[in-house]
Amino acid sequence: MEKRISAPLKKDELIKLKAGDYVYITGTIYSARDAAHKRMYETMLEGKDIPMKLTDNVIYYLGPTPAKKGQVIGSAGPTTSSRMDKYTPLLLDNGLNGMIGKGKRSQAVIDAIVKNKAVYFAAVGGAGALLSKCIKKSEIIAYDDLGTEAIRKMEVENFPVIVVIDSEGNNLYETAVEDFKKTI
């Protein structure tokens, strides 16, 4: 099913999303990859504030290529989500509502998604140039020293994703395999 949602994400909208739904996100999302996640995690463990509000927000696992002249951002394809798994449960426990990436997640992350009624979305890997066209504004807000892994605040319009793990823990990566097996 195709749905359109606004970011930041509200829990009442998230719980309506089901694994397999095609979703278009419009609004504000943030980018962060491995190094930024590690720094946020360590900062939170020290009891200090991180540079962005997590509540209701979405983090896109993205390290864009440099923008060419006239572009808002360079190629903006997702990175492998499992590299953030160590840090994700703490972020979800502190209000993060959604993540965009690619690939499977650990059981600890799936459990934290269910516990916090969050959602894991996948963006199409290899489509970074096309996805970048949905990013209308991008600014580095923290960790500039990390280069492409700095945290960016981005305004997106009709950013296409698929719900992979919904707030109930239904996992498209598992159900799609089972559905396929039934057809052969």
SEFI-820049 format. One record per residue: residue in one letter; x, y, z of N, C-alpha, C, CB in turn. Coordinates in steps of 0.2 Angstrom, whole numbers, padded with zeros to 4 digits, always signed. Glycine has a CB too. Example, Ala and Ser with C-alpha at 12.3 -4.5 7.8 and 13.67 -1.06 7.14 Angstrom:
<recs>
A+0066-0028+0039+0062-0022+0039+0066-0016+0039+0057-0022+0045/S+0064-0011+0035+0068-0005+0036+0064+0000+0039+0070-0003+0029/
</recs>
This chain:
<recs>
M+0004-0006+0000+0000+0000+0000+0004+0006+0000-0005+0000+0006/E+0002+0011-0004+0006+0018-0004+0003+0023+0001+0006+0020-0011/K+0008+0026+0005+0006+0031+0010+0011+0037+0009+0006+0028+0017/R+0008+0042+0011+0012+0049+0012+0012+0051+0019+0009+0054+0007/I+0018+0052+0022+0018+0055+0029+0023+0061+0029+0021+0049+0033/S+0022+0064+0035+0026+0070+0036+0031+0069+0041+0022+0076+0038/A+0037+0071+0041+0043+0071+0046+0044+0078+0049+0049+0068+0043/P+0045+0078+0055+0045+0073+0060+0039+0068+0060+0046+0076+0067/L+0040+0062+0063+0035+0057+0063+0031+0056+0069+0038+0050+0061/K+0025+0056+0069+0021+0055+0075+0019+0048+0076+0015+0059+0075/K+0019+0045+0082+0018+0038+0084+0011+0036+0081+0018+0037+0091/D+0006+0040+0081-0001+0038+0079+0000+0037+0071-0006+0043+0080/E+0004+0040+0067+0005+0038+0060+0009+0032+0059+0008+0044+0057/L+0014+0031+0063+0019+0026+0063+0016+0019+0064+0025+0027+0068/I+0011+0019+0069+0008+0012+0071+0004+0010+0065+0005+0013+0077/K+0002+0014+0061-0003+0012+0055+0001+0010+0049-0007+0019+0052/L+0008+0011+0049+0012+0008+0044+0014+0001+0045+0019+0012+0044/K+0014-0003+0039+0015-0010+0040+0020-0012+0035+0008-0014+0038/A+0024-0017+0037+0030-0020+0033+0027-0021+0026+0033-0026+0036/G+0031-0018+0021+0029-0019+0014+0025-0013+0011+0024-0025+0013/D+0023-0008+0015+0020-0002+0013+0025+0002+0009+0017+0002+0019/Y+0023+0005+0004+0027+0010+0000+0026+0017+0003+0026+0010-0008/V+0031+0021+0005+0029+0027+0009+0033+0033+0006+0031+0026+0016/Y+0030+0039+0005+0034+0045+0003+0034+0049+0009+0030+0048-0003/I+0040+0051+0011+0041+0056+0017+0042+0063+0014+0047+0053+0021/T+0039+0068+0017+0040+0075+0016+0041+0078+0023+0034+0078+0012/G+0046+0082+0023+0048+0086+0029+0055+0086+0031+0044+0083+0035/T+0057+0086+0037+0064+0086+0040+0066+0079+0042+0064+0091+0046/I+0072+0077+0040+0075+0071+0042+0082+0073+0043+0074+0065+0037/Y+0086+0068+0046+0093+0069+0048+0097+0064+0045+0094+0070+0055/S+0103+0065+0043+0108+0060+0041+0113+0059+0046+0111+0062+0034/A+0115+0053+0047+0121+0051+0051+0123+0044+0049+0119+0051+0059/R+0129+0043+0049+0132+0036+0048+0136+0034+0054+0137+0036+0042/D+0140+0029+0053+0144+0025+0058+0148+0030+0063+0149+0021+0055/A+0152+0034+0061+0156+0039+0065+0151+0043+0069+0161+0043+0061/A+0146+0046+0066+0142+0051+0070+0138+0047+0075+0137+0054+0065/H+0136+0041+0073+0132+0037+0078+0136+0035+0084+0129+0030+0075/K+0142+0033+0083+0147+0032+0088+0148+0038+0093+0154+0030+0086/R+0149+0044+0090+0150+0050+0094+0143+0052+0098+0152+0056+0089/M+0138+0051+0095+0131+0052+0098+0130+0047+0104+0125+0052+0094/Y+0132+0041+0103+0131+0036+0108+0135+0037+0114+0133+0029+0105/E+0142+0039+0113+0146+0040+0118+0144+0046+0122+0154+0041+0115/T+0142+0051+0118+0140+0058+0122+0134+0056+0126+0138+0063+0116/M+0129+0052+0124+0123+0051+0128+0125+0047+0134+0118+0047+0124/L+0130+0042+0133+0132+0038+0139+0135+0042+0144+0137+0033+0137/E+0138+0048+0142+0141+0053+0147+0136+0057+0150+0147+0057+0143/G+0130+0056+0148+0124+0061+0151+0124+0068+0148+0125+0061+0158/K+0127+0069+0142+0127+0075+0139+0122+0075+0133+0134+0077+0136/D+0121+0081+0131+0116+0082+0125+0119+0081+0119+0113+0089+0125/I+0116+0078+0114+0118+0077+0107+0116+0083+0103+0116+0070+0104/P+0118+0084+0097+0117+0090+0093+0110+0090+0090+0122+0091+0088/M+0106+0085+0091+0100+0086+0088+0094+0082+0092+0100+0082+0081/K+0088+0084+0091+0083+0082+0095+0081+0075+0092+0077+0086+0096/L+0081+0070+0096+0079+0063+0093+0071+0062+0093+0082+0058+0097/T+0068+0065+0097+0060+0064+0098+0057+0065+0091+0057+0068+0103/D+0053+0059+0089+0049+0059+0083+0053+0060+0076+0045+0065+0083/N+0060+0060+0077+0064+0061+0071+0066+0055+0067+0070+0065+0072/V+0069+0056+0061+0071+0050+0057+0078+0052+0055+0067+0050+0050/I+0082+0046+0056+0089+0047+0054+0090+0042+0047+0094+0044+0059/Y+0093+0045+0042+0094+0042+0036+0102+0040+0036+0093+0047+0030/Y+0103+0034+0036+0110+0031+0036+0113+0033+0029+0111+0024+0037/L+0116+0039+0029+0119+0042+0023+0125+0046+0024+0113+0047+0020/G+0130+0045+0019+0136+0049+0018+0136+0051+0011+0142+0045+0020/P+0133+0057+0009+0132+0059+0002+0139+0060-0001+0128+0065+0002/T+0139+0060-0007+0145+0062-0011+0145+0070-0011+0145+0059-0018/P+0150+0073-0013+0150+0080-0013+0145+0083-0019+0157+0083-0014/A+0142+0088-0017+0137+0091-0022+0141+0094-0028+0132+0096-0018/K+0138+0094-0034+0141+0097-0039+0138+0104-0040+0140+0093-0046/K+0141+0108-0043+0138+0115-0044+0131+0115-0046+0142+0119-0049/G+0127+0119-0042+0120+0119-0043+0116+0114-0040+0118+0119-0051/Q+0119+0109-0036+0115+0104-0033+0115+0105-0025+0119+0097-0034/V+0110+0103-0022+0109+0103-0015+0113+0098-0011+0101+0102-0013/I+0114+0093-0014+0118+0087-0011+0120+0082-0017+0114+0083-0006/G+0125+0079-0016+0128+0074-0021+0124+0068-0020+0135+0072-0020/S+0126+0062-0023+0122+0056-0023+0121+0054-0016+0127+0050-0027/A+0115+0052-0015+0112+0051-0008+0109+0044-0007+0107+0057-0006/G+0113+0039-0008+0110+0032-0007+0112+0030+0000+0114+0028-0012/P+0108+0025+0002+0108+0023+0009+0114+0018+0010+0102+0018+0011/T+0117+0018+0016+0122+0014+0018+0119+0008+0022+0128+0017+0022/T+0123+0003+0023+0121-0003+0026+0120-0002+0034+0127-0009+0026/S+0114-0003+0036+0111-0001+0042+0114-0005+0048+0104-0003+0042/S+0116-0011+0047+0119-0015+0052+0125-0012+0056+0121-0022+0050/R+0128-0008+0052+0134-0004+0055+0132+0000+0061+0138-0001+0050/M+0126+0002+0061+0123+0006+0067+0120+0003+0072+0118+0012+0064/D+0119-0004+0071+0115-0008+0076+0117-0007+0083+0115-0015+0074/K+0124-0007+0085+0126-0006+0091+0123+0000+0095+0134-0006+0092/Y+0122+0005+0091+0120+0012+0094+0113+0013+0094+0124+0017+0090/T+0109+0009+0090+0102+0011+0088+0097+0010+0094+0100+0006+0083/P+0098+0004+0098+0093+0004+0104+0093+0010+0108+0094-0002+0108/L+0099+0013+0110+0099+0018+0114+0096+0024+0111+0106+0020+0116/L+0097+0025+0104+0094+0031+0101+0086+0030+0101+0096+0032+0094/L+0084+0024+0100+0077+0023+0100+0074+0024+0107+0075+0016+0097/D+0077+0022+0112+0075+0023+0119+0074+0030+0120+0079+0019+0123/N+0078+0034+0117+0078+0042+0118+0074+0045+0113+0085+0044+0118/G+0069+0042+0109+0064+0046+0106+0064+0045+0098+0064+0052+0107/L+0070+0042+0095+0070+0042+0088+0064+0037+0086+0077+0038+0086/N+0061+0040+0080+0055+0036+0078+0056+0032+0072+0050+0041+0077/G+0061+0034+0068+0062+0030+0061+0069+0031+0059+0058+0034+0056/M+0071+0026+0055+0078+0025+0052+0077+0023+0045+0082+0020+0056/I+0081+0026+0041+0081+0024+0034+0088+0021+0032+0079+0030+0029/G+0088+0015+0029+0095+0012+0027+0094+0007+0022+0099+0010+0033/K+0098+0002+0022+0097-0004+0018+0100-0010+0022+0100-0004+0011/G+0097-0016+0021+0099-0022+0024+0096-0024+0031+0106-0021+0025/K+0098-0030+0033+0095-0033+0039+0097-0029+0045+0096-0040+0040/R+0093-0030+0051+0094-0027+0057+0095-0033+0062+0089-0022+0059/S+0099-0031+0068+0100-0036+0073+0093-0037+0077+0106-0034+0078/Q+0093-0043+0081+0087-0044+0085+0086-0039+0090+0088-0051+0088/A+0092-0036+0093+0092-0031+0098+0088-0025+0095+0099-0029+0100/V+0090-0023+0089+0087-0017+0085+0079-0019+0084+0090-0015+0079/I+0078-0024+0082+0071-0026+0081+0067-0026+0087+0070-0033+0078/D+0069-0028+0093+0066-0028+0099+0065-0021+0101+0070-0032+0104/A+0070-0016+0100+0070-0009+0102+0065-0006+0097+0077-0006+0101/I+0064-0008+0091+0059-0005+0087+0052-0006+0090+0060-0008+0080/V+0051-0012+0091+0044-0014+0094+0043-0011+0101+0044-0022+0095/K+0048-0011+0105+0047-0008+0112+0045+0000+0111+0054-0009+0116/N+0048+0003+0106+0048+0010+0106+0043+0012+0100+0054+0013+0104/K+0039+0007+0097+0034+0008+0092+0037+0013+0086+0028+0012+0095/A+0043+0011+0084+0047+0014+0079+0046+0011+0072+0054+0016+0081/V+0049+0013+0067+0049+0010+0060+0056+0010+0057+0044+0013+0056/Y+0058+0005+0054+0064+0004+0050+0062+0004+0042+0068-0002+0051/F+0064+0009+0039+0063+0010+0032+0069+0008+0028+0060+0017+0030/A+0068+0006+0021+0073+0004+0017+0072+0009+0011+0074-0003+0014/A+0078+0012+0009+0078+0016+0003+0082+0011-0002+0082+0023+0003/V+0081+0012-0009+0084+0008-0014+0091+0010-0015+0080+0009-0021/G+0095+0004-0013+0103+0005-0014+0104+0006-0022+0106-0001-0011/G+0109+0009-0023+0111+0010-0030+0107+0016-0034+0110+0004-0034/A+0102+0019-0030+0098+0024-0033+0100+0031-0030+0091+0023-0032/G+0106+0032-0028+0108+0038-0024+0107+0044-0028+0115+0038-0022/A+0108+0044-0035+0107+0050-0039+0100+0052-0039+0110+0049-0046/L+0096+0047-0040+0088+0049-0040+0086+0051-0033+0085+0042-0042/L+0088+0048-0028+0086+0050-0021+0088+0057-0020+0088+0045-0016/S+0094+0059-0022+0096+0066-0020+0091+0071-0023+0103+0067-0023/K+0087+0069-0028+0083+0074-0031+0077+0076-0026+0080+0072-0038/C+0076+0071-0022+0070+0072-0017+0073+0076-0011+0068+0065-0014/I+0079+0078-0010+0082+0082-0005+0082+0089-0007+0089+0079-0003/K+0078+0093-0004+0077+0100-0007+0082+0105-0003+0070+0102-0006/K+0084+0103+0003+0089+0107+0007+0093+0103+0011+0085+0112+0011/S+0099+0104+0012+0104+0100+0016+0109+0105+0019+0107+0095+0012/E+0109+0104+0026+0115+0108+0030+0118+0104+0035+0111+0115+0033/I+0124+0105+0036+0128+0101+0041+0126+0105+0048+0136+0101+0040/I+0124+0101+0053+0122+0104+0059+0127+0102+0065+0115+0102+0061/A+0131+0096+0063+0136+0094+0069+0141+0090+0066+0132+0091+0074/Y+0146+0089+0069+0152+0085+0068+0155+0086+0061+0150+0077+0068/D+0156+0092+0059+0158+0094+0052+0165+0091+0051+0159+0102+0052/D+0169+0089+0057+0175+0086+0056+0175+0079+0053+0179+0086+0063/L+0169+0076+0053+0168+0069+0050+0167+0069+0043+0162+0066+0054/G+0167+0075+0040+0166+0075+0032+0159+0073+0030+0172+0071+0029/T+0159+0068+0026+0153+0065+0023+0149+0062+0029+0154+0060+0017/E+0152+0060+0034+0148+0057+0040+0145+0062+0045+0152+0052+0043/A+0146+0068+0043+0143+0074+0048+0136+0073+0048+0145+0081+0045/I+0133+0076+0053+0125+0075+0054+0123+0081+0050+0123+0076+0061/R+0118+0079+0045+0115+0084+0041+0107+0085+0043+0116+0083+0034/K+0105+0091+0043+0097+0092+0043+0095+0093+0036+0096+0098+0048/M+0090+0089+0034+0088+0089+0027+0081+0090+0026+0090+0083+0023/E+0079+0094+0021+0072+0094+0020+0071+0090+0013+0070+0102+0018/V+0066+0085+0014+0064+0081+0009+0057+0081+0006+0066+0073+0011/E+0056+0080+0000+0050+0080-0003+0048+0073-0007+0049+0086-0008/N+0043+0070-0005+0041+0064-0008+0047+0059-0008+0038+0065-0014/F+0051+0058-0003+0056+0054-0002+0054+0046-0002+0061+0055+0004/P+0056+0042-0007+0053+0036-0007+0056+0030-0003+0052+0033-0014/V+0052+0027+0001+0055+0022+0006+0050+0016+0006+0057+0024+0013/I+0052+0010+0009+0048+0005+0010+0049+0003+0017+0050-0002+0005/V+0043+0001+0020+0043-0001+0027+0046-0008+0027+0036+0000+0031/V+0051-0009+0031+0054-0016+0031+0052-0019+0038+0062-0015+0031/I+0053-0015+0043+0051-0017+0050+0046-0012+0053+0057-0019+0055/D+0040-0015+0054+0035-0010+0057+0035-0010+0064+0028-0012+0054/S+0031-0006+0067+0031-0005+0075+0029-0012+0078+0026+0000+0076/E+0026-0017+0075+0024-0023+0078+0030-0028+0077+0018-0025+0075/G+0035-0026+0074+0041-0031+0072+0040-0035+0066+0041-0035+0078/N+0035-0034+0062+0034-0038+0056+0040-0036+0051+0027-0036+0052/N+0043-0041+0048+0050-0039+0045+0049-0042+0037+0056-0043+0048/L+0049-0037+0033+0048-0038+0026+0053-0043+0023+0048-0032+0022/Y+0059-0042+0026+0065-0047+0023+0063-0054+0025+0071-0045+0026/E+0060-0055+0030+0058-0062+0032+0051-0064+0028+0057-0063+0039/T+0046-0060+0028+0040-0062+0025+0040-0062+0018+0034-0057+0027/A+0044-0058+0014+0045-0058+0007+0048-0065+0005+0049-0053+0005/V+0053-0068+0009+0056-0074+0007+0051-0080+0008+0062-0075+0012/E+0047-0079+0013+0042-0085+0014+0037-0084+0009+0039-0084+0021/D+0035-0078+0007+0030-0077+0001+0032-0080-0005+0028-0070+0001/F+0039-0079-0007+0042-0081-0013+0042-0089-0013+0049-0078-0013/K+0044-0092-0007+0044-0099-0007+0038-0102-0009+0047-0101+0000/K+0032-0099-0007+0026-0102-0008+0024-0102-0016+0020-0098-0004/T+0027-0097-0019+0026-0097-0027+0030-0101-0031+0027-0090-0029/I+0035-0104-0028+0039-0109-0032+0038-0116-0030+0047-0108-0031/
</recs>
